[in-house]
Amino acid sequence: MKKSAVDMLGSYVDALHPIIYINHFDFRVIDEIIAYIGRDVKCIEYNNAWGLIDFETKAPQLSCDLATFLYNMSEEGFDQETYLILKDVHGELNDPKIIALLKRIAENNLYNEAFYTTIFIVSDTVVIPRELENYITVFDIPLPTKDEILAITKSFVEDLHIPVEQDVLDEIALSFKGLNEFQIKQILNLAYQDGGCIDRDDKQLILREKEQFIKKAGMLELVNFNERIEDIGGLEELKTWLRQKAKIFTNLDKAIKYGVDVPKGMLIIGMPGCGKSLTAKATASLFEIPLVRLDVGRLLGKYVGESEANMRKALKLSEAISPCVLWIDEVEKAFAGCGDDSSGNSVTTRLFGQFLTWMQEKENTVFIVATANDISKMPPEFLRKGRFDELFFVELPNEEERRRILEIHLKKRHKWNKKIDTIALIGKTQGYNGADLEAVVKETIEKAFIEDKPYITTEDLIETIKDTKSISHTLKDKIDAINKYIENIDIRRASKKCM
């Protein structure tokens, strides 16, 4: 039992918080905590399936609905201090009668000195009606620290007499970071049943199990990728920086013991189609960790507090599957409207504030890759030092980068040959971004196939270039505005300057 959780929950009760919403799936753990802080308290439990049940034995006592239960229990707090424990009732919390009964008990607890009843709502789904928003306190059970995870793992291997070196235990414990005790024990059992031992190879098993959490929760998207750092044409400054961070992520346990701070992440700003999304995928490949995408739009809910609860769950989930890369694509659109007065935008503002606080305070191994086309739409506090390790600006590719991008796409499609003069193509592709250059190669190869050509030539590529409008032509005003804004902020260039 986590002492910190017990102390915090006990302090909420002592401070007369009338309704405490415990957001957790493991009822056994919650029962232990409530029983401990309520040793001299009358505990009465309502289960959505059985009605009134005995809190200690879990034996059904009276089949009834929630409204009947609350009506019958509304006077219990006068005779003796009472805890009402309501489990999995989130589906009924928008019933006006239920709201009125909960509010009556809560107000009695707050304003009647002779009444002592605390309501605990226990569910892994948070639903907070607007009428009860000021009465409810949401309580989260803290996840085990690394030392606590190490103690759980040690206890497991010692009980089964499994010989494991301390270095292996330390690495395994780091991989378990972000999981609760129930999940840790499940995976340890699976690892032991699978191979009869616990070793470094089990880190891959932990990773596979963490991927299951993503799929089941639906809050984050697990992104499959084949891209590597070598697939990025140019951006040498950015790639050099990432390779340095990769040394930390591929040796996390040693780096942390050495005293190295875990990298927080980076913000990549720049022109559309210039490799920002590719960089996010290549980062996960280089770090050898999963890539998950956060879509803020998927978190928005219709009830008060639901969006914030979803954001909290998504961030906790990213911590649970860490080490990982958390990718927020087009972050300026995700948090568009921050600071506006409309109700929809006020929710976005709260989500933005919640995310910023998490970024600032996080001490986990989640590496954030945020990408943006137009950072001028973002609140300035997003660019403050400490949020990210580095801010990079990705410009339209220079001459050498355009040559390399063309070669990468030609080689990827097995159409590279020494007769293709990429130097001749450089002057023809001024103002083209990476996506433009890829489109040129794809279209040229398609034409060659249709015309039954055995290979493609420099002239074929030039003909396609003539028919392709570059991004600098179609989005000239937008690109000029981005460049003008970038001049006024402290940001690092992702590409090396041409000599």
SESE-440920 format. One record per residue (C-alpha): x, z, y; chain; residue number from 1. Coordinates in nm, 2 decimals. Layout:
SESE-440920
- u,w,v,kette,nr
- X,Z,Y,A,NUM
...
END
This chain:
SESE-440920
- u,w,v,kette,nr
- 0.00,0.00,0.00,A,1
- 0.14,-0.10,0.34,A,2
- 0.18,0.21,0.56,A,3
- 0.16,0.00,0.87,A,4
- -0.18,-0.14,0.77,A,5
- -0.31,0.21,0.69,A,6
- -0.20,0.36,1.01,A,7
- -0.34,0.07,1.22,A,8
- -0.68,0.07,1.05,A,9
- -0.69,0.45,1.08,A,10
- -0.62,0.43,1.45,A,11
- -0.90,0.18,1.50,A,12
- -1.15,0.42,1.34,A,13
- -1.02,0.72,1.54,A,14
- -1.06,0.51,1.86,A,15
- -1.43,0.46,1.77,A,16
- -1.42,0.09,1.71,A,17
- -1.77,0.05,1.57,A,18
- -1.73,-0.27,1.36,A,19
- -1.40,-0.36,1.20,A,20
- -1.38,-0.71,1.05,A,21
- -1.11,-0.72,0.78,A,22
- -1.01,-1.08,0.73,A,23
- -0.88,-1.07,0.37,A,24
- -0.96,-1.21,0.02,A,25
- -0.83,-0.93,-0.20,A,26
- -1.11,-0.66,-0.20,A,27
- -0.91,-0.43,-0.43,A,28
- -0.63,-0.40,-0.17,A,29
- -0.88,-0.33,0.11,A,30
- -1.07,-0.07,-0.10,A,31
- -0.74,0.12,-0.15,A,32
- -0.68,0.13,0.22,A,33
- -1.03,0.23,0.31,A,34
- -1.03,0.50,0.04,A,35
- -0.71,0.64,0.17,A,36
- -0.81,0.67,0.54,A,37
- -1.16,0.78,0.43,A,38
- -1.06,1.06,0.19,A,39
- -1.31,1.30,0.34,A,40
- -1.56,1.04,0.44,A,41
- -1.88,0.92,0.27,A,42
- -1.82,0.55,0.17,A,43
- -2.12,0.33,0.10,A,44
- -2.07,-0.03,-0.01,A,45
- -2.30,-0.33,0.01,A,46
- -2.21,-0.63,-0.21,A,47
- -2.38,-0.96,-0.13,A,48
- -2.45,-1.02,-0.50,A,49
- -2.56,-0.67,-0.62,A,50
- -2.69,-0.49,-0.31,A,51
- -2.60,-0.12,-0.28,A,52
- -2.32,-0.03,-0.52,A,53
- -2.10,0.28,-0.58,A,54
- -1.78,0.24,-0.38,A,55
- -1.57,0.41,-0.64,A,56
- -1.71,0.29,-0.97,A,57
- -1.86,-0.05,-0.84,A,58
- -2.18,0.03,-1.04,A,59
- -2.49,-0.13,-0.90,A,60
- -2.73,0.13,-0.76,A,61
- -3.01,-0.06,-0.57,A,62
- -3.08,-0.43,-0.55,A,63
- -3.17,-0.51,-0.18,A,64
- -3.09,-0.75,0.10,A,65
- -2.86,-0.67,0.38,A,66
- -3.13,-0.60,0.64,A,67
- -3.29,-0.34,0.41,A,68
- -2.95,-0.19,0.34,A,69
- -2.87,-0.15,0.71,A,70
- -3.21,-0.02,0.80,A,71
- -3.19,0.25,0.53,A,72
- -2.83,0.34,0.63,A,73
- -2.88,0.35,1.00,A,74
- -2.93,0.73,1.01,A,75
- -2.65,0.82,0.76,A,76
- -2.39,0.90,1.03,A,77
- -2.58,1.20,1.16,A,78
- -2.52,1.42,0.85,A,79
- -2.16,1.32,0.76,A,80
- -1.90,1.08,0.88,A,81
- -1.98,0.75,0.70,A,82
- -1.81,0.42,0.63,A,83
- -2.04,0.12,0.56,A,84
- -1.84,-0.14,0.37,A,85
- -2.01,-0.48,0.38,A,86
- -1.85,-0.75,0.16,A,87
- -1.89,-1.13,0.19,A,88
- -2.18,-1.10,0.43,A,89
- -2.04,-1.36,0.68,A,90
- -2.32,-1.61,0.59,A,91
- -2.59,-1.36,0.72,A,92
- -2.42,-1.25,1.04,A,93
- -2.62,-1.50,1.26,A,94
- -2.96,-1.36,1.15,A,95
- -3.11,-1.20,1.46,A,96
- -3.25,-0.90,1.26,A,97
- -2.90,-0.84,1.11,A,98
- -2.74,-0.86,1.45,A,99
- -2.99,-0.61,1.59,A,100
- -2.93,-0.36,1.31,A,101
- -2.55,-0.39,1.34,A,102
- -2.58,-0.34,1.72,A,103
- -2.79,-0.03,1.68,A,104
- -2.54,0.14,1.44,A,105
- -2.25,0.03,1.66,A,106
- -2.41,0.17,1.98,A,107
- -2.49,0.50,1.81,A,108
- -2.13,0.53,1.70,A,109
- -2.01,0.46,2.06,A,110
- -2.26,0.67,2.26,A,111
- -2.41,0.94,2.04,A,112
- -2.16,1.23,1.99,A,113
- -2.35,1.35,1.68,A,114
- -2.32,1.01,1.50,A,115
- -2.01,0.89,1.31,A,116
- -2.05,0.56,1.12,A,117
- -1.79,0.29,1.11,A,118
- -1.89,-0.05,0.97,A,119
- -1.63,-0.25,0.78,A,120
- -1.70,-0.62,0.72,A,121
- -1.47,-0.75,0.45,A,122
- -1.44,-1.13,0.41,A,123
- -1.18,-1.41,0.41,A,124
- -1.41,-1.60,0.64,A,125
- -1.45,-1.49,1.00,A,126
- -1.79,-1.53,1.16,A,127
- -1.85,-1.34,1.49,A,128
- -2.19,-1.38,1.66,A,129
- -2.18,-1.39,2.04,A,130
- -2.41,-1.08,2.06,A,131
- -2.16,-0.87,1.86,A,132
- -1.84,-1.01,2.01,A,133
- -1.77,-0.69,2.21,A,134
- -1.84,-0.46,1.92,A,135
- -1.62,-0.63,1.66,A,136
- -1.24,-0.58,1.61,A,137
- -1.08,-0.83,1.38,A,138
- -0.81,-0.67,1.16,A,139
- -0.55,-0.86,0.96,A,140
- -0.35,-0.71,0.68,A,141
- 0.02,-0.76,0.77,A,142
- 0.21,-0.98,0.52,A,143
- 0.50,-0.81,0.33,A,144
- 0.84,-0.81,0.51,A,145
- 1.15,-0.95,0.33,A,146
- 1.25,-0.60,0.22,A,147
- 0.90,-0.54,0.08,A,148
- 0.91,-0.88,-0.10,A,149
- 1.25,-0.79,-0.24,A,150
- 1.11,-0.46,-0.37,A,151
- 0.81,-0.64,-0.53,A,152
- 1.04,-0.89,-0.70,A,153
- 1.29,-0.62,-0.81,A,154
- 1.01,-0.41,-0.96,A,155
- 0.88,-0.72,-1.15,A,156
- 1.22,-0.82,-1.30,A,157
- 1.31,-0.46,-1.39,A,158
- 0.98,-0.40,-1.57,A,159
- 1.04,-0.70,-1.79,A,160
- 1.42,-0.64,-1.82,A,161
- 1.51,-0.98,-1.67,A,162
- 1.87,-1.00,-1.56,A,163
- 1.89,-1.15,-1.21,A,164
- 2.18,-1.16,-0.97,A,165
- 2.13,-1.01,-0.63,A,166
- 2.21,-1.34,-0.45,A,167
- 1.93,-1.51,-0.65,A,168
- 1.69,-1.23,-0.57,A,169
- 1.77,-1.26,-0.19,A,170
- 1.70,-1.64,-0.20,A,171
- 1.38,-1.60,-0.40,A,172
- 1.26,-1.33,-0.16,A,173
- 1.32,-1.56,0.14,A,174
- 1.12,-1.83,-0.03,A,175
- 0.83,-1.59,-0.08,A,176
- 0.82,-1.51,0.29,A,177
- 0.47,-1.56,0.42,A,178
- 0.29,-1.48,0.09,A,179
- 0.09,-1.17,0.02,A,180
- 0.16,-0.93,-0.27,A,181
- -0.11,-1.08,-0.49,A,182
- 0.03,-1.44,-0.45,A,183
- 0.39,-1.32,-0.51,A,184
- 0.30,-1.16,-0.83,A,185
- 0.10,-1.46,-0.95,A,186
- 0.40,-1.69,-0.89,A,187
- 0.65,-1.45,-1.05,A,188
- 0.42,-1.44,-1.36,A,189
- 0.40,-1.82,-1.37,A,190
- 0.78,-1.85,-1.34,A,191
- 0.84,-1.60,-1.62,A,192
- 0.58,-1.77,-1.85,A,193
- 0.73,-2.11,-1.77,A,194
- 1.10,-2.04,-1.84,A,195
- 1.13,-1.68,-1.95,A,196
- 1.36,-1.60,-1.66,A,197
- 1.38,-1.59,-1.28,A,198
- 1.65,-1.81,-1.12,A,199
- 1.72,-2.04,-0.82,A,200
- 1.52,-2.33,-0.98,A,201
- 1.21,-2.12,-0.93,A,202
- 1.23,-2.19,-0.55,A,203
- 1.08,-2.54,-0.63,A,204
- 0.80,-2.37,-0.83,A,205
- 0.73,-2.15,-0.52,A,206
- 0.72,-2.46,-0.31,A,207
- 0.47,-2.64,-0.54,A,208
- 0.25,-2.33,-0.54,A,209
- 0.26,-2.31,-0.16,A,210
- 0.15,-2.67,-0.14,A,211
- -0.16,-2.57,-0.33,A,212
- -0.25,-2.33,-0.05,A,213
- -0.24,-2.61,0.20,A,214
- -0.47,-2.83,-0.01,A,215
- -0.72,-2.55,-0.07,A,216
- -0.74,-2.43,0.29,A,217
- -0.79,-2.77,0.46,A,218
- -0.65,-2.63,0.78,A,219
- -0.32,-2.83,0.76,A,220
- -0.23,-3.17,0.62,A,221
- 0.05,-3.20,0.38,A,222
- 0.24,-3.52,0.47,A,223
- 0.42,-3.72,0.20,A,224
- 0.72,-3.91,0.32,A,225
- 1.01,-4.12,0.21,A,226
- 1.18,-4.16,0.54,A,227
- 1.54,-4.04,0.58,A,228
- 1.76,-3.98,0.89,A,229
- 1.94,-4.31,0.81,A,230
- 1.61,-4.49,0.87,A,231
- 1.63,-4.40,1.24,A,232
- 1.80,-4.67,1.44,A,233
- 1.99,-4.50,1.73,A,234
- 1.89,-4.16,1.87,A,235
- 2.24,-4.04,1.79,A,236
- 2.23,-3.73,2.01,A,237
- 1.91,-3.62,1.84,A,238
- 2.04,-3.70,1.49,A,239
- 2.36,-3.51,1.55,A,240
- 2.16,-3.21,1.67,A,241
- 1.93,-3.22,1.36,A,242
- 2.23,-3.24,1.12,A,243
- 2.36,-2.92,1.27,A,244
- 2.03,-2.75,1.22,A,245
- 2.00,-2.89,0.87,A,246
- 2.31,-2.69,0.77,A,247
- 2.12,-2.37,0.86,A,248
- 1.80,-2.47,0.68,A,249
- 1.97,-2.57,0.36,A,250
- 2.16,-2.24,0.36,A,251
- 1.90,-2.01,0.51,A,252
- 1.98,-1.69,0.33,A,253
- 2.36,-1.72,0.41,A,254
- 2.29,-1.82,0.77,A,255
- 2.05,-1.52,0.83,A,256
- 2.30,-1.28,0.67,A,257
- 2.57,-1.43,0.89,A,258
- 2.36,-1.35,1.20,A,259
- 2.24,-1.70,1.28,A,260
- 1.90,-1.72,1.45,A,261
- 1.65,-1.93,1.26,A,262
- 1.59,-2.25,1.46,A,263
- 1.24,-2.26,1.63,A,264
- 1.19,-2.63,1.67,A,265
- 1.20,-2.92,1.92,A,266
- 0.98,-3.11,2.15,A,267
- 1.02,-3.49,2.15,A,268
- 0.89,-3.67,2.46,A,269
- 0.90,-4.05,2.51,A,270
- 0.77,-4.39,2.48,A,271
- 0.51,-4.49,2.21,A,272
- 0.66,-4.65,1.91,A,273
- 1.01,-4.53,1.96,A,274
- 1.06,-4.32,1.65,A,275
- 0.90,-3.98,1.73,A,276
- 0.68,-3.97,1.42,A,277
- 0.96,-4.11,1.21,A,278
- 1.19,-3.84,1.34,A,279
- 0.94,-3.57,1.23,A,280
- 0.94,-3.71,0.87,A,281
- 1.32,-3.76,0.87,A,282
- 1.36,-3.40,0.98,A,283
- 1.17,-3.26,0.68,A,284
- 1.37,-3.49,0.45,A,285
- 1.70,-3.38,0.61,A,286
- 1.61,-3.01,0.59,A,287
- 1.47,-3.05,0.23,A,288
- 1.15,-2.87,0.31,A,289
- 0.78,-2.97,0.32,A,290
- 0.62,-3.14,0.62,A,291
- 0.27,-3.03,0.73,A,292
- 0.07,-3.16,1.02,A,293
- -0.14,-2.95,1.25,A,294
- -0.45,-3.13,1.39,A,295
- -0.59,-2.89,1.66,A,296
- -0.92,-3.09,1.66,A,297
- -0.99,-2.98,1.30,A,298
- -0.97,-2.62,1.40,A,299
- -1.26,-2.63,1.66,A,300
- -1.57,-2.44,1.54,A,301
- -1.92,-2.39,1.67,A,302
- -1.93,-2.01,1.67,A,303
- -1.77,-1.77,1.91,A,304
- -1.42,-1.69,1.80,A,305
- -1.43,-1.94,1.51,A,306
- -1.18,-2.18,1.66,A,307
- -0.93,-1.89,1.74,A,308
- -0.98,-1.76,1.38,A,309
- -0.90,-2.11,1.25,A,310
- -0.59,-2.13,1.46,A,311
- -0.48,-1.79,1.33,A,312
- -0.54,-1.90,0.98,A,313
- -0.35,-2.23,1.02,A,314
- -0.05,-2.06,1.17,A,315
- -0.05,-1.80,0.90,A,316
- -0.07,-2.07,0.64,A,317
- 0.23,-2.25,0.80,A,318
- 0.41,-1.92,0.77,A,319
- 0.30,-1.88,0.41,A,320
- 0.45,-2.21,0.30,A,321
- 0.76,-2.17,0.51,A,322
- 1.03,-2.29,0.52,A,323
- 0.86,-2.60,0.64,A,324
- 0.84,-2.84,0.93,A,325
- 0.51,-2.80,1.13,A,326
- 0.44,-3.13,1.30,A,327
- 0.21,-3.15,1.60,A,328
- 0.17,-3.52,1.69,A,329
- 0.06,-3.62,2.04,A,330
- 0.06,-3.25,2.15,A,331
- -0.06,-3.34,2.50,A,332
- -0.39,-3.46,2.35,A,333
- -0.42,-3.16,2.12,A,334
- -0.43,-2.92,2.42,A,335
- -0.58,-3.16,2.68,A,336
- -0.78,-2.99,2.94,A,337
- -0.61,-2.65,2.93,A,338
- -0.70,-2.45,3.24,A,339
- -1.03,-2.63,3.31,A,340
- -1.34,-2.42,3.36,A,341
- -1.58,-2.60,3.12,A,342
- -1.67,-2.40,2.80,A,343
- -1.51,-2.66,2.57,A,344
- -1.19,-2.66,2.76,A,345
- -1.18,-2.28,2.78,A,346
- -1.16,-2.27,2.40,A,347
- -0.87,-2.52,2.41,A,348
- -0.70,-2.30,2.67,A,349
- -0.74,-1.99,2.45,A,350
- -0.60,-2.19,2.15,A,351
- -0.31,-2.31,2.36,A,352
- -0.23,-1.95,2.47,A,353
- -0.26,-1.83,2.11,A,354
- -0.02,-2.10,2.00,A,355
- 0.23,-2.03,2.28,A,356
- 0.24,-1.66,2.20,A,357
- 0.30,-1.74,1.83,A,358
- 0.58,-1.98,1.92,A,359
- 0.75,-1.72,2.15,A,360
- 0.72,-1.43,1.91,A,361
- 0.76,-1.60,1.57,A,362
- 1.04,-1.48,1.34,A,363
- 0.97,-1.71,1.05,A,364
- 1.12,-2.02,0.91,A,365
- 0.86,-2.26,1.04,A,366
- 1.04,-2.54,1.23,A,367
- 0.81,-2.70,1.49,A,368
- 0.84,-3.07,1.57,A,369
- 0.60,-3.14,1.86,A,370
- 0.58,-3.50,1.98,A,371
- 0.43,-3.62,2.31,A,372
- 0.39,-3.95,2.49,A,373
- 0.29,-3.81,2.83,A,374
- 0.41,-3.46,2.89,A,375
- 0.28,-3.47,3.25,A,376
- -0.06,-3.37,3.11,A,377
- 0.08,-3.05,2.96,A,378
- 0.09,-2.71,3.14,A,379
- 0.44,-2.64,3.26,A,380
- 0.47,-2.32,3.06,A,381
- 0.49,-2.54,2.75,A,382
- 0.84,-2.65,2.86,A,383
- 0.97,-2.30,2.93,A,384
- 1.30,-2.21,2.76,A,385
- 1.24,-2.01,2.44,A,386
- 0.95,-2.21,2.32,A,387
- 1.17,-2.47,2.16,A,388
- 1.54,-2.49,2.09,A,389
- 1.57,-2.82,2.26,A,390
- 1.36,-3.09,2.44,A,391
- 1.45,-3.45,2.38,A,392
- 1.35,-3.76,2.57,A,393
- 1.33,-4.08,2.36,A,394
- 1.37,-4.39,2.57,A,395
- 1.32,-4.76,2.49,A,396
- 1.60,-4.86,2.26,A,397
- 1.92,-4.98,2.41,A,398
- 2.11,-5.30,2.30,A,399
- 2.30,-5.14,2.01,A,400
- 1.99,-4.95,1.89,A,401
- 1.78,-5.27,1.89,A,402
- 2.04,-5.44,1.68,A,403
- 2.04,-5.15,1.43,A,404
- 1.66,-5.13,1.42,A,405
- 1.63,-5.50,1.34,A,406
- 1.89,-5.46,1.06,A,407
- 1.72,-5.16,0.91,A,408
- 1.39,-5.34,0.88,A,409
- 1.54,-5.66,0.75,A,410
- 1.74,-5.46,0.48,A,411
- 1.43,-5.25,0.40,A,412
- 1.25,-5.58,0.31,A,413
- 1.55,-5.74,0.14,A,414
- 1.58,-6.02,0.39,A,415
- 1.91,-5.93,0.56,A,416
- 2.18,-6.20,0.54,A,417
- 2.50,-6.25,0.73,A,418
- 2.37,-6.57,0.89,A,419
- 2.12,-6.38,1.10,A,420
- 2.28,-6.33,1.44,A,421
- 2.14,-6.00,1.56,A,422
- 2.37,-6.02,1.87,A,423
- 2.17,-6.33,1.98,A,424
- 1.85,-6.13,1.93,A,425
- 1.95,-5.84,2.15,A,426
- 1.90,-6.04,2.48,A,427
- 1.57,-6.17,2.36,A,428
- 1.42,-5.82,2.29,A,429
- 1.49,-5.64,2.62,A,430
- 1.20,-5.38,2.67,A,431
- 1.09,-5.38,2.30,A,432
- 1.03,-5.05,2.13,A,433
- 1.10,-4.98,1.76,A,434
- 0.74,-5.07,1.66,A,435
- 0.77,-5.40,1.84,A,436
- 1.09,-5.49,1.66,A,437
- 0.94,-5.39,1.32,A,438
- 0.64,-5.61,1.40,A,439
- 0.87,-5.90,1.47,A,440
- 1.05,-5.86,1.14,A,441
- 0.72,-5.82,0.94,A,442
- 0.55,-6.12,1.10,A,443
- 0.86,-6.34,1.06,A,444
- 0.88,-6.26,0.69,A,445
- 0.51,-6.32,0.64,A,446
- 0.54,-6.67,0.80,A,447
- 0.85,-6.75,0.59,A,448
- 0.65,-6.65,0.27,A,449
- 0.35,-6.87,0.37,A,450
- 0.58,-7.16,0.44,A,451
- 0.77,-7.11,0.11,A,452
- 1.11,-7.05,0.28,A,453
- 1.38,-6.90,0.06,A,454
- 1.52,-6.69,0.35,A,455
- 1.47,-6.63,0.72,A,456
- 1.69,-6.74,1.00,A,457
- 1.78,-6.63,1.35,A,458
- 1.56,-6.91,1.49,A,459
- 1.27,-6.78,1.29,A,460
- 1.30,-6.44,1.44,A,461
- 1.34,-6.58,1.79,A,462
- 1.02,-6.79,1.75,A,463
- 0.83,-6.47,1.66,A,464
- 0.98,-6.28,1.95,A,465
- 0.85,-6.55,2.19,A,466
- 0.50,-6.48,2.06,A,467
- 0.53,-6.10,2.08,A,468
- 0.45,-5.91,2.39,A,469
- 0.67,-5.60,2.42,A,470
- 0.54,-5.25,2.51,A,471
- 0.73,-5.27,2.85,A,472
- 0.50,-5.56,2.93,A,473
- 0.17,-5.43,2.81,A,474
- 0.22,-5.06,2.92,A,475
- 0.44,-5.12,3.22,A,476
- 0.26,-4.87,3.46,A,477
- 0.25,-4.60,3.20,A,478
- 0.62,-4.63,3.11,A,479
- 0.71,-4.63,3.48,A,480
- 0.51,-4.31,3.53,A,481
- 0.68,-4.14,3.23,A,482
- 1.02,-4.23,3.35,A,483
- 0.94,-4.10,3.70,A,484
- 0.82,-3.77,3.56,A,485
- 1.12,-3.72,3.33,A,486
- 1.35,-3.74,3.63,A,487
- 1.22,-3.41,3.76,A,488
- 1.26,-3.20,3.44,A,489
- 1.56,-3.06,3.25,A,490
- 1.56,-3.26,2.93,A,491
- 1.82,-3.40,2.69,A,492
- 1.85,-3.77,2.61,A,493
- 1.80,-3.85,2.24,A,494
- 2.03,-4.16,2.27,A,495
- 2.39,-4.18,2.36,A,496
- 2.46,-4.37,2.69,A,497
- 2.58,-4.73,2.64,A,498
- 2.95,-4.78,2.74,A,499
END
